[in-house]
Amino acid sequence: MKRITWTESAKTDVRALDKPNAMRVLHALHRFAETGTGDVKKLQGDVDELRLRIGDHRLFFVYNQDEAIEVRRVRHRGEAYR
């Protein structure tokens, strides 16, 4: 399993979610870290950042050189790309 690190803004985003959605996001992230499965796309314009789609939420992250996942933001799809 890859190591997962969180930025302060990502931690704040997850804490703002209700419990079922927060658990869904965490479960999807851990499943992706273990198996590499999930709806992941590379974002346009930014060379490094990827997004993981989890229902109505988007988790934005990057891979570091040591194969760690750095979670940058967790946003609702209506606010994610603004």
Residue pairs with C-beta under 8 A, 6 or more apart in sequence:
1 30
1 33
1 34
2 33
2 67
2 68
2 69
3 66
3 67
3 68
3 69
4 29
4 30
4 33
4 68
4 69
4 71
5 64
5 68
5 69
5 70
5 71
6 14
6 70
6 71
7 70
7 71
7 72
7 73
9 72
9 73
10 71
10 72
10 73
10 74
13 73
13 74
13 75
14 22
14 25
14 26
14 74
15 22
17 25
17 57
17 74
21 55
21 57
24 54
24 55
24 57
25 54
25 57
25 59
25 74
28 38
28 52
28 54
28 59
29 52
29 59
29 69
29 71
31 37
31 38
32 38
32 40
32 52
32 69
33 69
38 52
38 53
38 54
39 52
39 53
40 50
40 51
40 52
40 53
41 50
41 51
41 53
42 49
42 50
43 49
43 50
43 51
43 60
48 62
48 63
49 60
49 61
49 62
49 72
50 60
50 61
50 62
50 63
51 58
51 59
51 60
51 61
51 80
52 58
52 59
52 61
53 77
56 76
56 77
57 74
57 75
57 76
57 77
57 80
58 73
58 74
58 75
58 76
58 77
58 80
59 71
59 73
59 74
60 71
60 72
60 73
60 74
60 75
60 80
61 69
61 70
61 71
61 72
62 69
62 70
62 72
63 69
63 70
64 70
73 80
